[in-house]
Amino acid sequence: MASEEFDIVLFGASGFTGKHCVIQLAEVCKENPGLKWAVAGRNEEKLRNVVDWAERKQYRFYGVPVVEACIRNKCHHIDISGEIQFLEKLQLDYHETAKKAGVYIVEACGFDSIPSDLGVLFVKKQFPGILNSVEGYQASHHGPEGTTLNFGTLNSAVHVVANRNEIKEIRERFHYAPLPECKPKLKPRGPLFYSDLCGGWCIPLNSTDASVVNRSQRYLYETEKERPVQYRQSYTRRSFLSLMSFIFVMINIGILSIFRCGRKLLSKYPKVFTFGVFSHEGPTEAQMATTSFTFTSEVEVSHLNLSKSREKKIWRS
């Protein structure tokens, strides 16, 4: 920043994710005593409560002004936002400005979308030959306490659906040149399929991860002339009934998100209208302690030899 008073400023610290970031940041500072950091937000009382809570414990709407302030003050910005429209519009409107200022704006820097984006780059370096395609399989696992997701995640998803028509307009403004055709093409998947690799039932995901990976691949092609990699992602569960219940909840959320009255109901009564999947309270400490995620990638590599052989390899994280 211009004053260089702080090394890190955590904006939105009073939210669910922000509070846990405060804990992690405090731990980092124990190992780096010279690191100066601060919390920021719109409500001073809530921020003070977060600090008290942390001591005891041991972006669609607000993201753009923060990014503008970071560029203006030459301060790097890291965010965990996973809203596709926000991410792509931010790149469209601020990439060149940030580049001139020497500022890095790093979005989707969380579970959306580090495993998928860095995973593709990882396997690209690890396997010989030409990486043709990557299929990612995301799975969640929870203990006897079950799991509840934070309302902020639901709210982001609701606004992505409600403003789904924006993405076409944003992408048209990029004026993308067509990428070279990659062969062999990924075979089409049905809306529901079984994966021997994961040992479970899967549904394709048109998620933030795919947007992030595809934009990274385009950037590498346009700047480094690297052959782009085809990417596709699915969500998987062991049980067919478990996956069907997940689909039912997601369809219900999708339908309600289209209508203003539906969005209000989801906002006011998330636990009721998502059948307990989301809540204002978020997961309990016990639930977070017993919940985990796995990410499995199926990779197709074309070898550079006369037989032009291809083989598939597996990478798990």
N, C-alpha and C positions, 0 to 999 in steps of 0.2 A: 504494500500500500504506500501512498505518498508519504505518510508520516512514519511508516515502518514501526508503529507502536506495537502491533501484534503480528505474529507469524501466521496464525490461523484464527479465523472468525467463523464460528458455527452458527449459521442462520437457521431459524426454525427449531431452536433447541427445546421448546416447550412441548413439541409433538411427541408421539409415541416413539418414532425412530430417533428423533433428536435427543430424547432423554438417554437412550442407550448409547448414542454416539458420545454424549458427555462422559459417560462412564469409561468408554474406550479411550477417549482423549486424555482423561485424567490418568489412566494407566500408562499411556505413552509418555506423558510428562514426567512420570516418576523415573523413567529411563533416560529422559532428556530434560534435565532441570532447567536448561537455558531457554526452553521453548516457551514463548509467550502466546497465550490464546485467550479468546473471549467468546461469550455467547451473545447472540443477537436475536431480536424478535420484535413483535408488535405490542407485547404486553409485559411491562416491567415486573409486575407482581408475579406473573406466571414464570418469568425467567428466574426470579429469586427463589421461587418454589422448586424449580428444577435444580438449582444449585444446592438447596437444602436437601432435596431428595437424593441427589448424587452423593452428598456427604454422608447421609444416613446409609445409603446403599453401598457405600464404601466410597407441482410447482406451476402448474399451469397458471395460477392466478398471481403468484408473488415471485415467480422465478425470473422473469425478464428484468425488473428493476435491479435485482441483485446482480445479474450478469452485466448489465449496463454499468453499475457501480464498480464492479471488479475490473472491467475494461478501462474505465475512466481513471481508476487508481492504480492500474497496472498490477493487479492482484490475481493470481491464478484461482480458478473456481472448480470445485468438485461437487457433484450432485448425484443423488441416487434416483432421480426422476425416471419414470418408465413410460411416460405418456408420449406416444408416437408423434402426434401432431406438434407437441411442444418441442420435442427433440429436433425434428426435421425443420421446423420453422426457425428455431434458434440457429441452426447451421446456415440456413438460407439468409437470414438477416444479419448475423454477427460474425460469420467465419472470417471474412476479409478484414473487418474492423479489429477483431481479436488478433489476427495474424500480424497486422501492422503494429499493434501495441505490444507484441511479444508476449501475449497472454494465452495460457492454455485454458480452454473451457471443456472440462471433462464431464460429460453427462452419462447417465445409466451406469454409474460406477458402483453397482451393487450386485445382487443376485440377477437382476436385470442390469447389465448383460455380460458380466465378466466371464463366466464359465463358457458361454457360447462364442463370444468374439475372440477372446484370448485363446480359447480352446482350438479354434480354427487355425490361428497363427502358430500355435504350439505344434499341432500335428503336421502343419506345412513344413516346419523345420525338422521334425523328427523322422519323417518317412522319406525314403528315396523315391525318385521319379516325380511325376506331376500329380499333384493333388487335384482330383477331379470333382469330388463331392463329399460333403459331410452331412450326415443325418444325426441330429441331436435328440436324445430322449430324456425328458425331465421327469423325475419321480419325487414324491414327498413321502416321508415316513414319520409316524408318530407313535408315542407310547400309550399306556393305559389311560392317561389323562385326556387323550384325544387332542384336538387342536382347534384353535379359533384364530382367525386372521384379523389383523388390525383394520379399523374403519378407513384409514387413509388410503389403503390399497384399493378398497372397494370404491371409494370416492373418485380415485384416479380412473379406474376402469369405467365407471359410470359416465364420466365426462368424455372419455375416449369414444365410447359408443354414441353418446348424444351428439358429438361433433364429428362423427365418422366421415361426413362429406368433405370436411376441410382437407383431408390428406390428399385427395386427388388434385385440388387446386394448388396446394403447396408443391407437389411433385411436378406439376406442369410448369411452375415458375422456375424450377431448376434447369429446364431445357437440357435434360440429359441426352447425350449422344448414346446410341445403342452400344451395348457391350458385345464383344465377340461371342459367338455361339459356342457353348461348351458341350463336348460330346465325350462319352455317351451321356444322354440326358437322364436325369433321375426319373425312375419309373413312377407314374402317378399312384397315389395312395387313395384308398377309399376313405369315407368319413369315419369308419371304425375298423380297426384291424388288429390282429394279434402279432406280437413280435416275439420270436424265439430268442432273440438276443436279450431282451429284457425280461422274458418270461411273464409277460402281462399284456393286457389290452391297451390300445393306444388310440388317441385322436389327434389329428394334425392341429398345430397351434399357429395361428397367424399373429405372432406376438411381437413385442418390442425387440426381442432378441434377433429375429430375422431382419428387421429394419436396420439394426445396428451392424450386424454382420455384413449385410449387402452393401451398406454405405462404406464400410471399411474396405471391402473388396473392390468397390468402384474407385475409391481413393487410391488404393495401391496400383490399380490398373492405369489410372490417369496420370499418376505421378512417377511410378516406378516401372510401368509397363509389365507388371506381374499378371499372369493369367488368373482371372477371377475364378473363385471356387463356388460351385452350386451349394446352397445351404437350405435345409428344411428341418423343422423342429416339431416334435410331438410330445404330448403329455401321456404318461403311462401309469396304470395301476394294476396290481396283481389280479384283483377280483373284477370280473365283468360287472357284477352288481354295484360294486364300489364306483367304478367308472361311470355307470349309468346314472347313479345318484349325483355325481359331480356334474355330468352333462345337464341333468335336470335343473340343478341350482344355477348353472351358468346361463341356460336358456331363459330361466325366470328373470335373472338379473338383466340380461340383454333386452328382453321385452319391456320390462319396467323402465329401463334407461332411455328408451325412445321417447317416452311421454313425460311431460313436466310433472304431472301428478305422481307418476311412478317414481321419478327421481326424488321427489319429496318424501315419499313413503320409505324409500331405501335409506335416505338421509336420516329420517327421524326414528325408524324402527328397523335397523339393519339386521338385528338378530332374528326378528320375526320373519322378514321377507327373504332372508337367505338361509332360513332353517338352521340357524346357529353357526353357520360357517364364518360370518363376519359379525363383529360387535364393536360398540364404542369403547368398551373396556380393553379389547385386544386379548392376546393370549396371556395366561398366567405364567408366573415364573416356572412352575412345574412343567407346564406345556412346552415352554421354550427349551427347557433342559432336555426334554425327551423327543424333540422334533428335529429332523434332519432332512437333507435333500441330496439326491444323487443326480449326476448328469453323465450320460453315456453317449459317446459319439461313435457312429459307424462310418468308417472312412474308406473311400474308394480311390486307389492310387493307380495311375497308368505308368508302367515302367518304360524307360527309354531303351528299348532293344528291338531287334528285328521282328520278334514275334508279336510286339505290341500287346503284351499280356497285361491283364488287369487283376488286381486282387483287393479284397476288402479286409481292413484291419479295424480293431476295436480300441478305443481309448475311453477310460472311465475316470471320473473325478468325484 
